Amino acid sequence: MSNKLWCWHLPDRMLAIAGCTWLAVFIVRTFFVSVYKIPSESMLPNIWPGDWIVVDKAGYGSVLHFFGEEWQTPKLRKIKRGDVVVFHFPEGDTVYRDFPIRNYYDEKRWCKAGKKETSMLSEKVEIPIHYRIPYVKRCLGMPGDTFEIKLGRIIINGMDVEEWYPVKRWYHIYSKSIERVRESMAGMPYSGLKPWKGHHVALLTLQEFNQSKTLVENGIVDSIRNYYETWINPGTYPFLNHKPIPWTWDNYGPVYIPRKGDTLSLAGEQYYRYQRLIETYENNDLRKEVDTVWVNGRKACFYVCKQDYYFVVGDNRHNSLDSRNWGLVPEDHLIGKAHFIGWSHDVEVACWQKIRWNRIMKGVK
């Protein structure tokens, strides 16, 4: 009888176990840990395309969606300078219906600058925070900081910041035998060696650059030099009345990063510098008539920030669209901190054919 009773209740027990398992997975993925696949090269050499990063979400105040409403989890700890963070793309609030990965606002900036004809893509749609594409970058500018880049060096509040993690940069390579250079760099992943204006350029970390100096000593390469970006991008933050700002990826700023409680002036160019912050990220009705600014129907000369903001940059410095391009990351867009790589495979082949075993469980620096 007892065996029959056990068999009779087995389906109920299985359903209960399955339900508890589903609930446990839901709670863990919602409040504590999530996994994200990396599709791009913007975080080389620390995170490769095809890596799946495990992200700690607990206590970072991420936005969740339940019962048709957005809820923000309690913020118990802060992102630190140098952390690799995952966040909802700030300019992802508006996208093209048929091409959601294209940045709608960047398209508008390029058209405004006369660098591109008016886009003929499909209609635009608005996207809530929790549905926006997750991005991963390194947080370098904290709330209250003044961020700047001089000849590729990160400057925070007027002081050089020592970067303890490897960073990819472009280098000029001058050689008469580029095939020998190619052979010598075969062991350097994602070097990106390619011709450029009569010579070649390569993406190298400082360690790889020091290793490649032996190519000069052995006569394979005539010289290897630093490359500093000189091109002025029409889509460079901050957007001062939609006019291109004369900064480059290697000589950028200074930019002040607002923090909660900061009082921001709305006079002159400051209005355009913080327009999106006030309108979109802090949900205010903002308009300007000649020299008069109105916030929620009232005249205003100043605005007090409601949350903290962050400045994030990719480790692949010349191959990353980040805060230099689209601006600040609001606190309520943060998802969490990347901790380690849970899975990795070559994106060019099927995942079971070229698993990168040496990267699995590797910590994210």
LINPE-V753595 format. One record per residue. RES is the residue in one letter. OMEGA is omega in whole degrees, 0 to 359 (NA if undefined). Layout:
<<RES/OMEGA> <RES/OMEGA>>
This chain:
<<M/182> <S/178> <N/178> <K/180> <L/178> <W/180> <C/181> <W/183> <H/182> <L/178> <P/179> <D/179> <R/180> <M/178> <L/180> <A/179> <I/179> <A/179> <G/179> <C/179> <T/179> <W/180> <L/180> <A/179> <V/180> <F/181> <I/181> <V/182> <R/182> <T/189> <F/190> <F/188> <V/171> <S/180> <V/182> <Y/177> <K/181> <I/182> <P/190> <S/182> <E/188> <S/181> <M/174> <L/3> <P/186> <N/178> <I/184> <W/171> <P/183> <G/173> <D/171> <W/185> <I/177> <V/188> <V/176> <D/183> <K/189> <A/172> <G/181> <Y/175> <G/182> <S/182> <V/179> <L/182> <H/178> <F/172> <F/178> <G/180> <E/175> <E/181> <W/177> <Q/180> <T/180> <P/178> <K/185> <L/179> <R/187> <K/169> <I/178> <K/178> <R/181> <G/178> <D/171> <V/188> <V/174> <V/184> <F/175> <H/184> <F/185> <P/180> <E/179> <G/181> <D/178> <T/181> <V/171> <Y/184> <R/184> <D/181> <F/188> <P/181> <I/179> <R/182> <N/182> <Y/183> <Y/178> <D/176> <E/180> <K/181> <R/179> <W/178> <C/180> <K/181> <A/179> <G/181> <K/182> <K/177> <E/180> <T/184> <S/179> <M/180> <L/185> <S/181> <E/180> <K/177> <V/179> <E/184> <I/176> <P/184> <I/188> <H/178> <Y/183> <R/183> <I/176> <P/177> <Y/174> <V/178> <K/177> <R/180> <C/181> <L/179> <G/182> <M/178> <P/181> <G/179> <D/165> <T/187> <F/181> <E/173> <I/178> <K/182> <L/177> <G/181> <R/178> <I/179> <I/178> <I/180> <N/177> <G/183> <M/175> <D/176> <V/177> <E/181> <E/186> <W/182> <Y/180> <P/181> <V/177> <K/175> <R/175> <W/174> <Y/174> <H/177> <I/180> <Y/182> <S/176> <K/181> <S/184> <I/178> <E/177> <R/176> <V/180> <R/179> <E/182> <S/182> <M/183> <A/182> <G/180> <M/184> <P/177> <Y/177> <S/175> <G/182> <L/181> <K/179> <P/181> <W/175> <K/174> <G/174> <H/181> <H/174> <V/179> <A/175> <L/184> <L/167> <T/178> <L/178> <Q/178> <E/177> <F/178> <N/178> <Q/183> <S/177> <K/177> <T/177> <L/177> <V/181> <E/181> <N/177> <G/179> <I/182> <V/177> <D/178> <S/174> <I/185> <R/175> <N/176> <Y/176> <Y/182> <E/178> <T/182> <W/178> <I/182> <N/178> <P/179> <G/179> <T/179> <Y/0> <P/184> <F/185> <L/181> <N/177> <H/176> <K/178> <P/180> <I/189> <P/176> <W/176> <T/180> <W/182> <D/175> <N/192> <Y/173> <G/11> <P/177> <V/175> <Y/182> <I/185> <P/174> <R/181> <K/179> <G/178> <D/174> <T/184> <L/176> <S/179> <L/182> <A/174> <G/183> <E/179> <Q/178> <Y/182> <Y/180> <R/185> <Y/183> <Q/182> <R/178> <L/184> <I/185> <E/191> <T/186> <Y/181> <E/167> <N/177> <N/173> <D/185> <L/175> <R/182> <K/177> <E/185> <V/180> <D/182> <T/180> <V/179> <W/175> <V/182> <N/176> <G/180> <R/176> <K/182> <A/173> <C/182> <F/176> <Y/180> <V/183> <C/180> <K/181> <Q/178> <D/178> <Y/185> <Y/177> <F/185> <V/183> <V/176> <G/178> <D/175> <N/199> <R/181> <H/183> <N/184> <S/169> <L/187> <D/183> <S/176> <R/182> <N/187> <W/171> <G/190> <L/175> <V/177> <P/181> <E/183> <D/175> <H/182> <L/175> <I/180> <G/183> <K/177> <A/184> <H/181> <F/181> <I/183> <G/182> <W/179> <S/175> <H/179> <D/184> <V/181> <E/181> <V/179> <A/189> <C/181> <W/182> <Q/182> <K/177> <I/179> <R/186> <W/183> <N/179> <R/181> <I/182> <M/177> <K/180> <G/175> <V/184> <K/NA>>
